[in-house]
């Protein structure tokens, strides 16, 4: 039986190729959010995102199709604009869902 497939190689995303050749981190090229946690008290997410759920115990943020869930106590969004989101409070856990 003949194989009629023209291209049997798996495709590699352009961002992966550029990252491997230039050394630029993949998350920077892909536009993925940069997440920083300081002392379990401050969370910074750099990148375009929006809040889907907000209470003093739970904060859910949608970034590039990934839901970032933050749980803790006295969570307060201190800053949110098109470049970043900054929240503070007692952060107990961070989870990711697709």
C-alpha positions in Angstrom: 0.0 0.0 0.0 1.4 3.4 -1.0 1.7 6.3 1.4 0.1 9.3 -0.2 1.2 11.8 2.5 3.3 14.6 1.0 4.8 15.7 4.3 5.2 13.3 7.2 7.3 15.6 9.4 5.6 17.2 12.4 5.2 20.9 12.2 7.1 23.1 14.7 5.7 26.4 15.8 7.6 29.5 14.5 8.0 30.8 18.1 9.8 27.6 19.1 12.2 27.8 16.2 13.0 31.5 16.9 13.4 30.9 20.6 15.9 28.1 20.0 18.0 30.1 17.5 18.0 33.4 19.3 17.9 32.4 23.0 14.8 34.6 23.6 12.5 32.9 26.1 9.5 31.2 24.6 7.0 32.8 26.9 8.2 36.3 25.8 7.8 35.4 22.1 4.5 33.7 22.6 2.9 36.6 24.4 2.3 34.4 27.5 1.9 36.2 30.8 4.8 36.7 33.1 3.8 35.9 36.7 5.8 37.1 39.7 4.9 36.3 43.4 6.7 38.3 46.1 6.8 36.9 49.7 3.4 35.2 49.2 1.8 38.7 49.6 1.9 40.3 46.2 1.1 38.8 42.7 2.0 40.5 39.5 0.8 39.3 36.1 2.4 41.1 33.1 0.4 40.8 29.9 -3.1 41.2 28.6 -5.6 39.5 30.9 -9.1 40.0 32.4 -10.7 39.1 35.7 -13.5 36.5 35.6 -14.1 36.0 39.3 -13.2 38.2 42.2 -13.7 38.0 46.0 -11.5 38.4 49.0 -10.7 34.6 49.0 -10.6 33.8 45.2 -9.3 35.7 42.2 -9.7 34.1 38.7 -7.9 35.7 35.8 -8.1 34.7 32.1 -4.9 35.2 30.1 -4.3 33.8 26.6 -6.9 31.0 27.1 -5.5 29.9 30.5 -7.4 30.6 33.7 -5.1 31.5 36.6 -6.8 30.8 40.0 -5.4 32.5 43.1 -6.8 31.6 46.5 -6.0 33.2 49.9 -7.2 35.8 52.3 -7.9 39.5 51.9 -7.0 39.4 48.2 -7.2 42.9 46.7 -6.5 44.0 43.1 -4.3 47.0 43.5 -3.7 47.8 39.9 -5.1 46.6 36.5 -4.4 48.1 33.1 -3.6 46.8 29.6 0.0 45.9 30.7 -0.3 44.3 34.1 -2.4 43.2 37.0 -1.1 43.6 40.6 -2.9 42.0 43.5 -1.9 41.7 47.2 -3.1 39.8 50.2 -2.2 36.5 51.8 -1.7 34.2 48.7 -2.1 30.5 49.6 -2.2 28.8 46.2 -2.0 29.5 42.4 -3.4 27.0 39.9 -3.7 26.9 36.1 -6.6 25.5 34.0 -6.9 25.4 30.2 
